[in-house]
Amino acid sequence: MLVLIITRDCNLRCDYCGVNKKKIQMTKRVAEKATFLYIDYIKNNILNEAKIRFFGGEPLLQWDLIKRIMERTEKESLKINFDLTTNGLLLDAEKIEFFGKHPEIELIISLDGGVSSQNLNRNFNRKINSFENIHRHKKELSMLPNITINMVIAPNQVHKFYQNFKHIYELGFRRLNFLPAYFVFWPKKNLAFLKKGFSEILSFIKNNKNISVKNMDVLSETPFFNQGIVIDCNGDIYHTNIFLSRHFEKLSDGLREGNILDSKLVVLPNRESNGTMKLIKNNIDPKLYYSTLRADSILSNFVLKLKNTYAKN
C-alpha cells in the first residue's frame, strides 16, 4: 500500500487526534513521482491488486491533487483501489458525485454519532458544526457504492456509544469502522462503558445482518498507525506513519528511509516494518500506552465475537 500524506493541515483540531497539524501540503511533483514509482513497483512485482491511501491532515484540502493522481492511474491497465478519510466539512455535491462515479475509492467519513457527541471533541472554533454538513448530505452519502463511517469513541462520550451507533445506523449508513481513541487515558469506568457498548452493538448486529464492520477485514500491527510505503508531504519515505503523531514526531529522523525526489532512487523500498509497537512503548507515557492496549483489546474481543457470530450462520 502507498500512503500519501497529502497534507499536514486540517480544518479541525480534534482533541483525541494525535496528528501534529502543520500548514504543509504535498506538491504535485512529489505526488506524481510517488505515483509513477508505485505504478512501476506494481508492474515489476506483478501485483494483482494495489492500494493508494490519501492521508493527512484533511485530504480534501488537496482535492485537485487527489483527482490528478487518480486520473494518472486510470491511464494504466492496473487494479488500484484508493481510500480517503475525511471529517466531512468539505464534502459537497460535486465531490459526492465524483465518489459515486469512482467506486474504486473508499470514502471514509469520520462521524462519532449524534450532534452533541460529534462536536464534543472536534475543535477549531466553536462556531463550526462538523455534524451539519454530513447530515445535510446524508441521503446522497448513504447511497454511495463504497462508503465507510469511521466512528471514533472517546472516553468523554463513550457512555453514549450504543446510542451514537444507533444514530449513525438511522442516518442510513451500513458500513462502519470502530476506532476507540488511542494514546489518550481511559479510566476503568470508561473502559467498562466501551465494553458494554460493543456488547450492545453485537446484539444489534445479530438481528440486523445488513451491517458491515470494516474492523473484521483490517489487521494492523499497531493501533491507529498504517504500515506501507509512506510518503510525507516533502517526499520523505517511511514504512509507517507513526511520525505524524505529536507523541512520536521525534522518531522521524531515525525512521526516514530516503526521499522520493532523490534522482538515485529508482524503485520504492519493499522492506517490511517491524518493531513499531516497541518504539511506541519506549517513547510514550506508560499510562497512555497501557490504556491504549486495554481499549484496543476490547475492540479486538468484539471483532473476534463478531467473526464467531458470522461463522455460526
N, C-alpha and C positions, 0 to 999 in steps of 0.2 A: 504494500500500500504506500502511495505517495501522499504525504501530508503537507499541504501548502499553508504556511502561516501567512495568510493573505493580508492580514493587518494585525497590529498590536492594539489598535484603537477600538473603542466601544462607546456606544451612546447610552450605556447604563453603567452603574458601578455596584453590582450586586454584592451584598455583604458576604455571602458564602463563596464567591468566586475568587480563587487564588491567583488568577492570571494577573500579572503586573502590567497594567494598561500603559501604553505609550502611543503618542501620535506618530506612528511609523506605519507606512504602507509598503507592500511588496511592489516592486517596479515591474513594468511589462517585460523588461529584459530578463529579470530573474525568473519570472513566471514562465516565459517562453522557453528559456534554456532548460529549466527543470522538466517541463513537459516534453521537450524534444528528447532529452536523455532518458526519461521514463519510457517513452514510446520505443526507443531503441532497446532499452532493458527488457521490455515485454517481448519484443521480436527475437532478441538474442537468446532469451531463456524459454521461448516458445510457451508462454503462459496463455492458458485458455481464458482466464479472467483476471482483471486487474481493477484497482480502485484508486481514485483520487479524492482526497478529503480536503474541503475548504474549511480552514480553522482560523480562530482568532483569539481575542477580539470578536468583533461583529463582522462576519464576512460580507454581509450585504452592503457595507460601506464601500466595497470594491466590486460592485455589481458589473460594471463594464468589463473589468478584467476577468471576472468569472466567466462571462459569456464568451469572451475572446478565447479562453483556454478550451472551453467546450467546443467551440467552432473549430478550433485547431484539431482536436482529437477526432471530430466527426469525419475528417478527411481520411482517416486511417480505417482499414477494414479490421478493426480490433474490438473486442468486447471490453469496454471500460465503463465501470459504474462510478458514480460520484455520490458524495453526501455533503451536506452543508447544514450546520447548526446555527440557528438564529434566534434572537429574542423576539422577533416578530414585529418590531416597531416600524421597520422599513418595508414591510410587505404591502403591496398594492395590487390593483387589478392586472397591471402589465406583468409583474413578476409572477403572480399566481398563474396567469395564462401560460407563461413560459414553462413553469414546472409541470403544468398539465400536459404540455406538448413534449416534454422530455422526461418520461418515466424512468430513464436510466439514472436520474439524480434523485436521491432520497432527501426530501426536505424534512429536517428535524427542528421542530419548534419547541423552545423551552417554555413550558407552561406549568406552573406549580399547583393550580387549582382555581378556586373562585377569586373574585376581585381582591378581597382583603388579603388572602394568602399570597396571591400573585404579586401584589405591590408591596408586601411587608418588607422584603429584603432587596428589592430592585431599585436602588437609589441612583439618582444623578441629580435631579432636583425634584422636589416633592410634587411638582405640577404634572409630571409625566405619569400617565396611567398606562402601564405596559400591558394590561389586560384588554383595554378598549379596542385596539386595532385587531387583535386576534378574534375577539367576539364579533366585531363588525364584519369580518370576512369568514366566519365560522362555516357557513354553508359551502362556499367555494373551496375552502381549505379541506374540509372533511371529504370532499369528492375527488381530491387529487389521487392519482394512481399509486403514489409512493410517498406517504407522509407518516411521520412518527412524532408523537408528543414525548418530549423528554421532561419527565416530572421530577423536579428536584424537591426532596423532602428535607427540610431544615429543622433543627431542634426546636426553634421558636414557633413552628406551625405544625409540628408532627401530630399534635393532638387532634388535628383536623384531617389527618392523612386520608382516611377512608372517605370522608365527606368530599375532600378535594378530588379524589379519584372518581367518585360518582359524578361530580360536576363535569369533569373532562369527558366522561362517557356520555353524559346527557347533551354535551355540545355536539356530539356526533363523531368523535374520534375513537378509533377502534384498535390502533396500534400504539403501544406505549413502551417507553424505556424508563425504568425506575432508577433514580440516582440519589441515594442518601448524600447529604452534604458531607464532603470529605475534607479532612485536615481542619476541622473545627471540633470543639469539645462537645461530646454527647453525654449529658448526665444520665445516670441509671434510669430515672423515671422516663426520660425521653426515649431511651432505647426500648423501654417496655412499651411505650406508645407505638414505636416503629414496628416492633414485633406484632403487636395487636393489629395494626393496620394491615400488614401483609397477610395475616391470618384471615381478616375480613375480606380482603381482596381475593384471596384464594377461594373462599367460599362463593364469592360472587362469580368468579370466572368459571367455576364448576357448573353453574347454572346458566351461564351466558357464553357459549362456545365461540361467539363471533369476535372475541378479543384476542389480539396477538401481542405477545410480550417479547420485545427485542432482546431483553437480557438472556433469553434462552439460546439465542443464536450467536451471542458475542462473548468470547472468552478473552480476558486480558490478564497479563502477568501482574499488572498494578492497577489499583483503584484510580479511576479518572483519567490517567495518562495514556497516550497512544504509543504503540511501538510501530515502527515502519521506517521509511525513508522520509525524514522530516526536514523541510527546507524553511528556514527563517526568512523574514522579510528581506534581509540583506544578502540572501543566498547561502548563508552558513548551513552546513549539513550536519544533522544529528540522526540518532536512531531512536530517540524518544523525545516527546515534547515536555518533559519534566521541567526543563529550564524556563518555561513560561511562568511558572509559579513564583510568587514572591518568596516562598519558603526555600526554593532551590535554585534561584537565579545565579547564585554564586558558583554553581557547578558548571555553568555553561562553557567556560573556557576548557575545562577538562573533558567535556563530552563532545566538543566540536570536532568534526572529522574532515574539515575542509570547506571549500566554498564552491558553489555551483558555477561561478563565473571564472574560476581558475582555468586558464587555457590548457593546462596539463591534464585536467580531469576529462577522461574520455568515456567513462561509464560510471553510473551511480553505484556506490558500495552496496554489497549484498551480505554484510555481516550481521548476524543476529545479535540483538541487545541481550544482555543478561546482567543480573545483579542490581536491577533498578530498585527493588524493594530494600536491598541492603543500603543503597545510597539514601533512600528516603528515611530509613530507620536511623541512620547515623547523622542526619542533617536536619532533624526536626525535633521539637519538644516531644519527649516520650508520651506525655499526656495526650497530645493530638494524634500521635502515631497509633497508640493502642486503642484510642477512642474510635479512630477510623477503621481499624481492623474489626472492632466489635460491630460497628454499623454494617460493614461490608459482609461480615459473617451472617448477619440476619438476612441481608439480601440474598446471599448465596443459598441459605437454607430454604428461602421462599422459592427460588428458582428450581432447586432440587425437588421440592414437593410438587411444584407445578409440572415438572417433567414426569414425575411418577404418576400424576393425575392423568396426563395425556397418554402415558404408556398403557394404562389400565383400560382406556376407552378405545 
